[in-house]
Amino acid sequence: MNISKHEQRVLHVLAQGGAIHFERMPNGKINSVSCYTRQGHLLEDCTLPLFDRLKKRRFIKSKGGRPYRVTQQGLACVRAQLDNR
C-alpha cells in the first residue's frame, strides 16, 4: 500500500509502543491529536488530517476510550527503519 513519509513516521512510532492521545469537543468529534513515543516525547508530524487518513485506512484503533494504537494491518504496512536514538 502507498503510504506517505509522515504516515510512515507516525506508524513507526506507534509500532515501537507509542500512542496517539486525543481531545474531544462536547459534541463528540475529535478536535486535536498528539502522538507520543514510548519515552514520552511528542511527535510533531501527527496532525488531524493525517490522523483521519490513518483511521480511515484502519491502521490505528482505540479500544474503550483509550489512546489510539497501531493495528495488525498498520504493522503490516510499516517499513522497517533504523531506530534513530
Number of C-alpha atoms within 10 A of each C-alpha: 6 7 13 9 10 14 19 19 18 26 27 22 20 24 19 13 14 24 24 24 16 17 12 11 9 8 6 8 9 13 11 14 19 18 24 20 18 14 8 10 10 14 16 11 14 20 16 15 10 16 21 13 13 20 16 11 10 14 22 24 17 15 8 5 8 12 17 21 21 25 17 13 12 21 17 10 16 19 11 9 9 5 8 4 3
